[in-house]
Amino acid sequence: MKVRVLGCGGGIGETGARTTSLLVDDDILIDAGTGVADLSVEELARIDHVFLTHSHLDHIAMLPFLVDSVGCMRNRPLTVYALEKTLKALKKHIFNWKIWPDFAEISLQEMPAMQYHQVETGEKIMLGQRAITALPAAHTVPAIGYLLDSGKKSLAFTGDTGPNEALWPVLNGVANLRYLLIETTFSSKEKQRAALSKHLCPETLAGELKRLERKDSIEIHVCHFKPAQAETLMDEIQACAGGAARLARLLTGHFFEF
């Protein structure tokens, strides 16, 4: 599997800052943040599957434009995978004929332009030989992360989450885990704000990573930085958690193959 980071920031404004989206091979998106807008029309038309972690705008912003922009070029529906409450939020607040047309009702070439697929935490979706499993997350709205398994190696993406005891037994049971993409949104001086919004800060990240086994064989990349803090936040992360694991900042344009 090949993963291209289209966006991994917690906001916009910094040069190259894009909100969360990962392009997997050429036909899968994990989240649909503003980074999707950098794809060409031809690249957009090749996307068949969108796996959403949760319903917050920075993770879904480009989904309405994606389905609208290239629906006429496709011969099958775009499938959106998410938790039941995430799908309900999309239907009620976005694809409701007020904010955007309901593309699950619009037929293009005698088929719906978009269809929904409800997933549960722990569920594995097979797309050919590729396995995508919904990981537990702890956020202010129902949320999940995803484990991408090529059969040889795996990449785990936490999505937005605060401290999450349920995640670590799952990851520690993945024998072929090669990459972990984990969020940290606020500085440690904003620890209370991070707790209220169910995000990580450097101090809580360090505590979480202590639960991860086999750190020497896993590359850990930290993401979801607020652009105004990006220059200093990685220094704080290294000071708090660098002794517990090998850490690097995830950036738009990063590429993983496994």
Secondary structure as GFF3:
##gff-version 3
##sequence-region A 1 258
A	DSSP	beta_strand	2	7	.	.	.	ID=ss1
A	DSSP	beta_strand	21	24	.	.	.	ID=ss2
A	DSSP	beta_strand	28	30	.	.	.	ID=ss3
A	DSSP	three_ten_helix	34	38	.	.	.	ID=ss4
A	DSSP	alpha_helix	41	45	.	.	.	ID=ss5
A	DSSP	beta_strand	49	51	.	.	.	ID=ss6
A	DSSP	alpha_helix	57	60	.	.	.	ID=ss7
A	DSSP	alpha_helix	63	70	.	.	.	ID=ss8
A	DSSP	three_ten_helix	71	73	.	.	.	ID=ss9
A	DSSP	beta_strand	78	82	.	.	.	ID=ss10
A	DSSP	alpha_helix	84	93	.	.	.	ID=ss11
A	DSSP	beta_strand	114	118	.	.	.	ID=ss12
A	DSSP	beta_strand	124	127	.	.	.	ID=ss13
A	DSSP	beta_strand	130	136	.	.	.	ID=ss14
A	DSSP	beta_strand	144	149	.	.	.	ID=ss15
A	DSSP	beta_strand	154	157	.	.	.	ID=ss16
A	DSSP	alpha_helix	167	172	.	.	.	ID=ss17
A	DSSP	beta_strand	177	183	.	.	.	ID=ss18
A	DSSP	three_ten_helix	188	190	.	.	.	ID=ss19
A	DSSP	alpha_helix	191	197	.	.	.	ID=ss20
A	DSSP	alpha_helix	202	209	.	.	.	ID=ss21
A	DSSP	three_ten_helix	215	217	.	.	.	ID=ss22
A	DSSP	beta_strand	219	223	.	.	.	ID=ss23
A	DSSP	three_ten_helix	227	229	.	.	.	ID=ss24
A	DSSP	alpha_helix	230	241	.	.	.	ID=ss25
A	DSSP	beta_strand	247	249	.	.	.	ID=ss26
A	DSSP	beta_strand	255	257	.	.	.	ID=ss27
###
